[in-house]
């Protein structure tokens, strides 16, 4: 049943929640608005006066001179002076013609899509005796603001626009949202006061924006352009300084406008704050402001994660929820610090009741009494998560100019951070191979193995030859390796999206660029990415074979050298070399199947994380059957590939195989599913049992396999590196080879460690 119209829910008499505007305040509004306009007119007169004065002076100097007199050196100096003043005068015109205000990326909502939000707005406007805003927009800023429709040009129309930041909605409660809306809508209360308030606010904002307006080229004057001479960089900086010097008179007028309006702006903010207090009470208003203050730091933290995500092609999927988590974490830390500092204090805690003082109830408490002071305000907006995700996408596309098809949208818990100092093994691999070896690609078995011992000088020459080759083709190989890794990441995300689609979840086709979000389309796109990986396999292995020659030559140099020629550290390493080579060779042979297991296991984890939101147990069970048997078959193939390989590092004398060390127990049997099963509870129970058994078996196996493989790879790489440094010195890759960060290669590793594989961007339970 649709909600009754707002007019039927209004009380008989409005409550006065907006403070009275006394004659002094009206006088200040009129005086501030008039002075601001007069200051702008004075600047116009100043610019016009300078033009007339320069014209008169030039005419006076040149009006009665012949051509020969104009070429005299003293006259030329005077003309150059006026030419300099003329260019400065042109620069003085720039603040009067600033670039149009950049529109914020936003989504417009209506009463049909968000009836609860408009009901609150209309109710507050009725009590404020103000006209409701004609438009309401949702954006990803950290503020709530109202303005005239069309800016200063729309002052006479009296129509207002409300912009509501979704990060604000994500951190405050429903009742606090009512107080915040009352605070902002109070600017529109009053017949003649509304345009005056907006004139003062808009004019001061215009002065500030015009004074600090910069062209795009001015932003990068501090960065020396590539392939440009030094004088070009200095001329750009000189031109920028000249422009800013010409703006100085306008900045003086802008500062004067702010000083004239400072008292008026304080009265405007104070009146709006008192209106919010009259609705929700002083204590709740103070807590709301505390949350809004924390949003500033959350926005800065979110921008840092976005910049890191751009580099790694993994962007946060929901900026509002990301900032809400930052605010919650910061608030929790501050609350803990205050609790520890005031542990011995006996002061009573605030109960959060809507009161403006001791025993005094807020005037407009009844207006928002139907709004809970515990329920998040996001509950008032229909499909808040999808709206916030949509606005985040628009911000990336139009605000930052990013191509979303080149990036994967991930949940907040899986945003990749660049600080990977704890992954020492990956750093060792990166350092030795110069970032040209993927941690999940084997550097073993690509080339032919020598059947006899190779002379040490020949091994040294082989290392030097490969070093020269790496410097030549390293940058090009880096790009190819990146493309292969991006194709693998995209295929992993598509496999997870296919599994979610089979389970009945709605997947955004915008993220993946498919024709639709059906399992068939997603599976077809995943197959395309797999073919891309297969086509790149040959060219990659051709260069990796060269890297393996150097790797094997360095280890051979360590193994066949005399003990007297080695350092103590290298002698200890040579003693353990056969054991680590045994582990590395066995696991690298199974690495192709293990990459397939990583891809499938990630889809399984993604589906498992959504189990609580499953509405159709049969679809969930079907999705599980599409990934669990495949994972178990891949696990059997991996174990068959490593069959018989020993694990040399055991405490006792008993020999343990590598398979037994990685998986001590047997592979579990999956529960059978009857074709005639129609009970939803039974299907849900079988699904839970199947997911639990698969997770208990494969999760620790994947973690242990990656840990042992990276550890053995890094041990051998470090040994090869120290051997080369001992005999040949260190390698300088040169400035043309850009070293790859290990973060670009460890998405799968982090996904397994985070235990939170929810990286599919837009999903929701079916309506």
PEWOBEL-V356255 format. One record per residue. N is the residue number from 1. PSI is psi in degrees with one decimal (999 if undefined). D_FIRST is the distance of its C-alpha to the first C-alpha in whole Angstrom. Layout:
N & PSI & D_FIRST
N & PSI & D_FIRST
//
This chain:
1 & 130.8 & 0
2 & 153.1 & 4
3 & 144.7 & 7
4 & 155.1 & 9
5 & 154.6 & 12
6 & -35.5 & 15
7 & -26.9 & 17
8 & -14.7 & 15
9 & -3.9 & 16
10 & 143.4 & 19
11 & 172.8 & 22
12 & -38.4 & 25
13 & 129.3 & 28
14 & 151.7 & 28
15 & 135.1 & 30
16 & 102.2 & 33
17 & -20.6 & 32
18 & 133.3 & 34
19 & 152.4 & 38
20 & 139.4 & 40
21 & 111.3 & 42
22 & 163.9 & 46
23 & -33.3 & 48
24 & -40.0 & 50
25 & -40.3 & 47
26 & -40.4 & 46
27 & -41.2 & 50
28 & -39.3 & 50
29 & -46.8 & 47
30 & -43.1 & 49
31 & -44.0 & 52
32 & -43.9 & 51
33 & -42.6 & 49
34 & -43.7 & 52
35 & -37.5 & 54
36 & -43.2 & 52
37 & -37.8 & 53
38 & -38.8 & 56
39 & -39.7 & 57
40 & -41.4 & 55
41 & -37.7 & 58
42 & -38.8 & 61
43 & -39.6 & 60
44 & -43.0 & 60
45 & -37.2 & 63
46 & -45.8 & 65
47 & -43.7 & 64
48 & -40.2 & 65
49 & -40.8 & 68
50 & -38.0 & 69
51 & -45.3 & 69
52 & -40.8 & 71
53 & -43.5 & 74
54 & -39.7 & 74
55 & -43.1 & 75
56 & -42.7 & 77
57 & -41.5 & 79
58 & -41.2 & 79
59 & -37.4 & 81
60 & -36.5 & 83
61 & -33.8 & 84
62 & -6.7 & 84
63 & -34.1 & 85
64 & 22.5 & 89
65 & 143.2 & 89
66 & 173.3 & 91
67 & -35.9 & 90
68 & -34.5 & 92
69 & -30.6 & 91
70 & -23.5 & 88
71 & -1.1 & 89
72 & 145.6 & 91
73 & -36.6 & 89
74 & -39.7 & 89
75 & -37.5 & 87
76 & -37.4 & 85
77 & -39.8 & 84
78 & -41.6 & 83
79 & -38.3 & 80
80 & -35.1 & 79
81 & -44.3 & 78
82 & -28.2 & 76
83 & -43.2 & 75
84 & -43.0 & 73
85 & -33.4 & 72
86 & -41.8 & 70
87 & -39.8 & 68
88 & -39.1 & 67
89 & -37.9 & 66
90 & -39.7 & 64
91 & -28.2 & 62
92 & -19.8 & 62
93 & -18.6 & 60
94 & -42.9 & 57
95 & -25.4 & 55
96 & -16.2 & 55
97 & 59.8 & 53
98 & 159.5 & 51
99 & 147.1 & 49
100 & 144.9 & 45
101 & 127.7 & 43
102 & 124.6 & 41
103 & 136.1 & 38
104 & 144.5 & 36
105 & 119.2 & 34
106 & 164.7 & 30
107 & 126.3 & 27
108 & 137.1 & 25
109 & 159.3 & 21
110 & 174.8 & 19
111 & -24.2 & 16
112 & -34.0 & 14
113 & -30.2 & 15
114 & 71.0 & 15
115 & -36.4 & 13
116 & -41.4 & 14
117 & -45.5 & 18
118 & -28.8 & 18
119 & -43.1 & 16
120 & -42.8 & 19
121 & -46.6 & 22
122 & -37.9 & 21
123 & -44.5 & 21
124 & -40.9 & 24
125 & -33.7 & 26
126 & -41.3 & 25
127 & -30.1 & 27
128 & -8.4 & 30
129 & 44.4 & 30
130 & 154.4 & 30
131 & 131.2 & 28
132 & 152.7 & 25
133 & 142.0 & 27
134 & -20.3 & 26
135 & 144.0 & 26
136 & 125.4 & 25
137 & 143.3 & 27
138 & 128.2 & 26
139 & -174.5 & 30
140 & 24.9 & 32
141 & 176.1 & 34
142 & 41.1 & 35
143 & 164.7 & 34
144 & 123.3 & 31
145 & 145.9 & 33
146 & 147.0 & 32
147 & 167.6 & 35
148 & 142.1 & 35
149 & 116.1 & 34
150 & 6.9 & 37
151 & -142.8 & 39
152 & -30.1 & 42
153 & -16.4 & 42
154 & 16.9 & 39
155 & -43.3 & 40
156 & -25.2 & 40
157 & -30.9 & 37
158 & 4.2 & 35
159 & 136.6 & 32
160 & 161.1 & 31
161 & 138.5 & 30
162 & 127.1 & 28
163 & 124.6 & 29
164 & 117.9 & 28
165 & 125.3 & 30
166 & -32.5 & 28
167 & -32.8 & 31
168 & -43.7 & 30
169 & -31.7 & 27
170 & -13.3 & 28
171 & -11.8 & 30
172 & 166.0 & 29
173 & 173.2 & 26
174 & -43.4 & 23
175 & -36.0 & 25
176 & -34.3 & 28
177 & -38.0 & 26
178 & -42.1 & 25
179 & -37.6 & 28
180 & -40.1 & 29
181 & -39.7 & 27
182 & -39.4 & 29
183 & -44.6 & 32
184 & -37.8 & 32
185 & -17.7 & 30
186 & -18.6 & 33
187 & -23.5 & 35
188 & 1.4 & 33
189 & 132.6 & 34
190 & 143.9 & 36
191 & -61.1 & 37
192 & -20.5 & 41
193 & -28.2 & 40
194 & -53.4 & 38
195 & -33.6 & 40
196 & -42.5 & 43
197 & -45.8 & 41
198 & -30.2 & 40
199 & -47.2 & 43
200 & -45.2 & 45
201 & -46.6 & 43
202 & -38.8 & 43
203 & -42.0 & 46
204 & -38.7 & 47
205 & -36.9 & 45
206 & -43.1 & 47
207 & -45.8 & 50
208 & -45.2 & 50
209 & -40.5 & 48
210 & -35.2 & 51
211 & -33.3 & 54
212 & 9.1 & 53
213 & 135.3 & 52
214 & 145.7 & 53
215 & 158.3 & 54
216 & -34.4 & 53
217 & -22.9 & 57
218 & -22.7 & 57
219 & -30.4 & 55
220 & 22.8 & 57
221 & -23.9 & 61
222 & -12.7 & 61
223 & 124.1 & 61
224 & 121.8 & 64
225 & 145.4 & 64
226 & 146.7 & 65
227 & 30.3 & 68
228 & 142.8 & 68
229 & 164.1 & 72
230 & -36.2 & 72
231 & -29.9 & 73
232 & -41.5 & 69
233 & -41.7 & 67
234 & -36.4 & 69
235 & -36.3 & 69
236 & -41.2 & 65
237 & -37.8 & 65
238 & -42.2 & 68
239 & -40.3 & 66
240 & -43.2 & 63
241 & -37.6 & 65
242 & -44.3 & 66
243 & -42.2 & 63
244 & -33.3 & 62
245 & -36.7 & 65
246 & -25.5 & 64
247 & -9.7 & 61
248 & -44.6 & 62
249 & -39.7 & 63
250 & -37.4 & 59
251 & -35.3 & 58
252 & -43.4 & 60
253 & -38.5 & 58
254 & -40.7 & 55
255 & -38.8 & 56
256 & -39.8 & 57
257 & -39.0 & 54
258 & -39.0 & 52
259 & -38.1 & 55
260 & -34.2 & 54
261 & 0.7 & 50
262 & -41.0 & 50
263 & -41.4 & 50
264 & -43.6 & 48
265 & -35.0 & 45
266 & -42.3 & 46
267 & -38.8 & 45
268 & -47.1 & 42
269 & -37.6 & 41
270 & -41.3 & 42
271 & -40.9 & 39
272 & -40.7 & 36
273 & -39.2 & 37
274 & -33.3 & 37
275 & -43.0 & 34
276 & -39.2 & 33
277 & -37.3 & 35
278 & -19.1 & 33
279 & -44.7 & 30
280 & -7.4 & 30
281 & 158.0 & 34
282 & -42.5 & 37
283 & -46.5 & 37
284 & -35.7 & 34
285 & -38.1 & 34
286 & -41.0 & 38
287 & -37.4 & 36
288 & -44.3 & 34
289 & -34.4 & 37
290 & -41.4 & 39
291 & -41.3 & 36
292 & -33.4 & 36
293 & -35.7 & 40
294 & -19.1 & 40
295 & -28.5 & 38
296 & -48.7 & 41
297 & -34.4 & 43
298 & -37.3 & 40
299 & -42.1 & 40
300 & -41.4 & 43
301 & -39.0 & 43
302 & -38.4 & 40
303 & -37.4 & 43
304 & -40.8 & 46
305 & -33.0 & 44
306 & -43.9 & 42
307 & -40.0 & 46
308 & -39.3 & 47
309 & -32.8 & 44
310 & -41.1 & 46
311 & -38.2 & 49
312 & 2.0 & 48
313 & 32.5 & 45
314 & 107.4 & 42
315 & 144.5 & 40
316 & 133.3 & 37
317 & -21.6 & 34
318 & 99.5 & 32
319 & -36.2 & 34
320 & -48.4 & 31
321 & -31.3 & 31
322 & -46.8 & 35
323 & -33.2 & 35
324 & -38.0 & 33
325 & -37.5 & 35
326 & -43.1 & 38
327 & -42.7 & 37
328 & -41.1 & 36
329 & -44.3 & 40
330 & -41.2 & 42
331 & -38.6 & 40
332 & -41.5 & 41
333 & -42.4 & 44
334 & -38.5 & 45
335 & -38.8 & 43
336 & -39.1 & 46
337 & -40.9 & 49
338 & -37.3 & 48
339 & -39.0 & 48
340 & -37.3 & 51
341 & -31.6 & 52
342 & 33.4 & 51
343 & -33.9 & 52
344 & -1.6 & 54
345 & 145.5 & 52
346 & 15.2 & 51
347 & 139.6 & 49
348 & 143.7 & 45
349 & 153.9 & 42
350 & 134.5 & 40
351 & -8.8 & 37
352 & 11.3 & 34
353 & 153.3 & 33
354 & 88.7 & 32
355 & 144.4 & 36
356 & -9.2 & 38
357 & -172.4 & 41
358 & 111.4 & 42
359 & 6.7 & 40
360 & 118.8 & 39
361 & 146.4 & 35
362 & 143.6 & 33
363 & -45.6 & 33
364 & 26.6 & 29
365 & -32.6 & 28
366 & -22.7 & 25
367 & -40.8 & 24
368 & 20.5 & 23
369 & -27.3 & 23
370 & -7.8 & 19
371 & 132.4 & 21
372 & 142.1 & 23
373 & 3.6 & 26
374 & -27.6 & 26
375 & 134.9 & 23
376 & 145.0 & 24
377 & -18.4 & 23
378 & -22.1 & 22
379 & -18.3 & 19
380 & -15.8 & 17
381 & 129.4 & 18
382 & 134.2 & 16
383 & 52.2 & 19
384 & -42.3 & 21
385 & -44.7 & 24
386 & -38.6 & 24
387 & -46.0 & 24
388 & -39.8 & 27
389 & -39.2 & 29
390 & -44.2 & 28
391 & -36.4 & 29
392 & -42.0 & 32
393 & -45.3 & 33
394 & -36.9 & 33
395 & -41.6 & 35
396 & -43.9 & 38
397 & -51.0 & 38
398 & -29.6 & 38
399 & -41.0 & 39
400 & -10.4 & 42
401 & 35.3 & 43
402 & 151.7 & 42
403 & 110.8 & 42
404 & -20.9 & 39
405 & -14.7 & 41
406 & -2.0 & 44
407 & 151.7 & 42
408 & 132.9 & 40
409 & 126.1 & 37
410 & 157.6 & 37
411 & 164.6 & 35
412 & -36.0 & 37
413 & -15.8 & 39
414 & 13.0 & 41
415 & 125.3 & 42
416 & 127.8 & 45
417 & 151.7 & 48
418 & -13.4 & 51
419 & 95.8 & 53
420 & 34.1 & 54
421 & -23.2 & 57
422 & -19.3 & 57
423 & 74.2 & 57
424 & -35.2 & 61
425 & -42.8 & 61
426 & -34.7 & 59
427 & -36.2 & 61
428 & -44.3 & 64
429 & -43.4 & 63
430 & -43.0 & 62
431 & -43.8 & 66
432 & -45.8 & 68
433 & 5.1 & 66
434 & 27.7 & 66
435 & 9.2 & 62
436 & 13.4 & 63
437 & 124.3 & 62
438 & 131.6 & 58
439 & -22.3 & 58
440 & 19.8 & 56
441 & 139.2 & 59
442 & 138.9 & 62
443 & 57.6 & 66
444 & 134.7 & 68
445 & 8.2 & 69
446 & -34.7 & 69
447 & 173.8 & 73
448 & 141.7 & 76
449 & 129.1 & 77
450 & 138.9 & 81
451 & -19.9 & 83
452 & 169.1 & 86
453 & 138.3 & 86
454 & 139.6 & 86
455 & 144.9 & 88
456 & -41.3 & 87
457 & -36.3 & 88
458 & -37.7 & 86
459 & -40.6 & 83
460 & -41.2 & 83
461 & -35.8 & 83
462 & -42.2 & 80
463 & -43.7 & 78
464 & -37.8 & 80
465 & -43.3 & 79
466 & -36.3 & 75
467 & -43.0 & 75
468 & -40.5 & 76
469 & -40.6 & 74
470 & -42.7 & 71
471 & -30.2 & 71
472 & -48.7 & 72
473 & 9.1 & 69
474 & -48.0 & 66
475 & -40.2 & 64
476 & -39.2 & 63
477 & -33.4 & 63
478 & -44.6 & 60
479 & -43.9 & 58
480 & -40.4 & 58
481 & -37.0 & 57
482 & -44.0 & 54
483 & -40.8 & 53
484 & -42.0 & 54
485 & -39.6 & 52
486 & -38.4 & 49
487 & -38.6 & 49
488 & -43.7 & 49
489 & -43.5 & 46
490 & -39.3 & 44
491 & -40.1 & 44
492 & -44.1 & 43
493 & -37.7 & 40
494 & -38.9 & 39
495 & -41.9 & 40
496 & -39.9 & 38
497 & -38.8 & 35
498 & -42.7 & 36
499 & -41.8 & 36
500 & -39.7 & 32
501 & -38.6 & 31
502 & -36.0 & 33
503 & -4.8 & 31
504 & 5.0 & 27
505 & 150.8 & 27
506 & 124.2 & 26
507 & 137.1 & 29
508 & 119.7 & 30
509 & -13.3 & 32
510 & -36.7 & 33
511 & -37.6 & 35
512 & -10.3 & 37
513 & 27.4 & 38
514 & 165.3 & 37
515 & -36.9 & 36
516 & -178.9 & 33
517 & 26.0 & 32
518 & 156.7 & 33
519 & -34.4 & 35
520 & -45.2 & 38
521 & -43.1 & 38
522 & -39.4 & 38
523 & -35.7 & 41
524 & -41.2 & 42
525 & -37.4 & 42
526 & -37.0 & 43
527 & -36.2 & 46
528 & -42.1 & 47
529 & -33.2 & 48
530 & -39.5 & 50
531 & -35.8 & 52
532 & -44.4 & 52
533 & -40.7 & 53
534 & -37.9 & 56
535 & -29.8 & 57
536 & -9.3 & 58
537 & -42.6 & 60
538 & -54.2 & 63
539 & -35.5 & 64
540 & -44.2 & 62
541 & -27.0 & 65
542 & -41.3 & 67
543 & -33.5 & 67
544 & -27.1 & 66
545 & -34.5 & 69
546 & -42.6 & 71
547 & -35.4 & 70
548 & -34.0 & 70
549 & -42.6 & 74
550 & -44.2 & 74
551 & -48.5 & 72
552 & -36.8 & 75
553 & -39.0 & 78
554 & -43.5 & 77
555 & -35.7 & 76
556 & -36.5 & 80
557 & -37.9 & 81
558 & -39.4 & 80
559 & -39.0 & 81
560 & -0.4 & 85
561 & 155.6 & 86
562 & 148.9 & 89
563 & -32.9 & 88
564 & -23.3 & 90
565 & -5.0 & 88
566 & 155.4 & 85
567 & 169.8 & 84
568 & -39.5 & 83
569 & -42.9 & 79
570 & -32.6 & 80
571 & -39.2 & 82
572 & -39.5 & 79
573 & -41.2 & 77
574 & -30.6 & 79
575 & -38.3 & 79
576 & 2.1 & 76
577 & -45.8 & 75
578 & -37.1 & 75
579 & -45.8 & 73
580 & -34.5 & 70
581 & -37.2 & 71
582 & -46.6 & 71
583 & -45.1 & 67
584 & -44.0 & 66
585 & -40.8 & 68
586 & -43.3 & 66
587 & -32.6 & 62
588 & -29.4 & 63
589 & -29.3 & 63
590 & 5.5 & 60
591 & -39.9 & 58
592 & -43.7 & 57
593 & -33.8 & 55
594 & -34.8 & 54
595 & -38.3 & 52
596 & -38.9 & 50
597 & -39.7 & 49
598 & -43.6 & 48
599 & -47.6 & 46
600 & -38.9 & 45
601 & -32.8 & 44
602 & -40.2 & 42
603 & -39.7 & 40
604 & -44.3 & 40
605 & -41.0 & 39
606 & -44.8 & 36
607 & -39.9 & 35
608 & -32.3 & 36
609 & -18.8 & 34
610 & 8.2 & 31
611 & -35.0 & 31
612 & -22.7 & 28
613 & 12.4 & 26
614 & 130.1 & 26
615 & -28.7 & 24
616 & 99.8 & 26
617 & -31.1 & 29
618 & -41.0 & 31
619 & -38.2 & 31
620 & -41.1 & 32
621 & -37.2 & 35
622 & -41.5 & 36
623 & -39.8 & 36
624 & -40.5 & 38
625 & -18.0 & 40
626 & -15.2 & 41
627 & -36.0 & 42
628 & -49.7 & 44
629 & -35.8 & 46
630 & -41.1 & 47
631 & -43.9 & 48
632 & -38.1 & 50
633 & -41.8 & 52
634 & -37.6 & 52
635 & -40.3 & 53
636 & -38.4 & 56
637 & -40.8 & 57
638 & -44.3 & 58
639 & -33.8 & 60
640 & -35.5 & 62
641 & -36.4 & 63
642 & 13.7 & 64
643 & 128.0 & 65
644 & -12.2 & 69
645 & 129.8 & 68
646 & 158.1 & 70
647 & 107.1 & 68
648 & -16.2 & 71
649 & 82.4 & 70
650 & 153.2 & 70
651 & -42.0 & 71
652 & -166.4 & 74
653 & -10.1 & 76
654 & 131.9 & 73
655 & 132.5 & 72
656 & 131.7 & 68
657 & 158.3 & 67
658 & -36.6 & 64
659 & -42.1 & 62
660 & -33.5 & 62
661 & -40.5 & 62
662 & -34.4 & 59
663 & 94.2 & 57
664 & -32.9 & 59
665 & 171.2 & 57
666 & 163.2 & 56
667 & 125.9 & 53
668 & 154.5 & 51
669 & 137.9 & 50
670 & 145.9 & 46
671 & 145.1 & 44
672 & 149.8 & 44
673 & 121.1 & 41
674 & 141.0 & 41
675 & -19.9 & 40
676 & 9.8 & 38
677 & 121.4 & 36
678 & -7.4 & 33
679 & 122.4 & 32
680 & -39.0 & 29
681 & -39.1 & 31
682 & -42.0 & 34
683 & -39.2 & 34
684 & -40.1 & 32
685 & -41.4 & 35
686 & -40.1 & 38
687 & -44.1 & 36
688 & -40.7 & 37
689 & -43.3 & 40
690 & -44.2 & 41
691 & -39.1 & 40
692 & -44.9 & 42
693 & -43.1 & 45
694 & -40.3 & 45
695 & -42.3 & 44
696 & -26.2 & 47
697 & -49.3 & 49
698 & -32.8 & 49
699 & -55.1 & 47
700 & -29.6 & 51
701 & -46.0 & 53
702 & -44.3 & 51
703 & -45.0 & 52
704 & -41.3 & 55
705 & -49.4 & 56
706 & -41.5 & 55
707 & -46.5 & 57
708 & -39.8 & 60
709 & -47.6 & 60
710 & -36.6 & 60
711 & -44.6 & 62
712 & -41.9 & 65
713 & -45.8 & 65
714 & -36.8 & 65
715 & -45.1 & 68
716 & -39.1 & 70
717 & -40.6 & 69
718 & -38.8 & 70
719 & -43.1 & 73
720 & -39.3 & 74
721 & -46.6 & 73
722 & -31.9 & 76
723 & -45.4 & 78
724 & -42.7 & 78
725 & -36.0 & 78
726 & -40.5 & 81
727 & -34.2 & 83
728 & -5.7 & 82
729 & 169.6 & 80
730 & 159.4 & 76
731 & 132.4 & 75
732 & 113.3 & 73
733 & -16.4 & 71
734 & 160.3 & 71
735 & -16.2 & 69
736 & -15.2 & 68
737 & 115.2 & 66
738 & 121.3 & 63
739 & 134.2 & 62
740 & 137.6 & 59
741 & 145.8 & 57
742 & -18.1 & 56
743 & -28.3 & 52
744 & -11.8 & 52
745 & 1.3 & 53
746 & 28.2 & 51
747 & -44.7 & 48
748 & -40.3 & 48
749 & -45.9 & 50
750 & -35.6 & 47
751 & -36.8 & 44
752 & -36.3 & 46
753 & -33.2 & 47
754 & -20.2 & 44
755 & 21.7 & 42
756 & 82.8 & 39
757 & 20.9 & 39
758 & 83.1 & 35
759 & 0.0 & 36
760 & 129.9 & 34
761 & -60.7 & 33
762 & 103.3 & 29
763 & 154.8 & 27
764 & 154.0 & 24
765 & 144.0 & 22
766 & 143.8 & 21
767 & 999 & 17
//
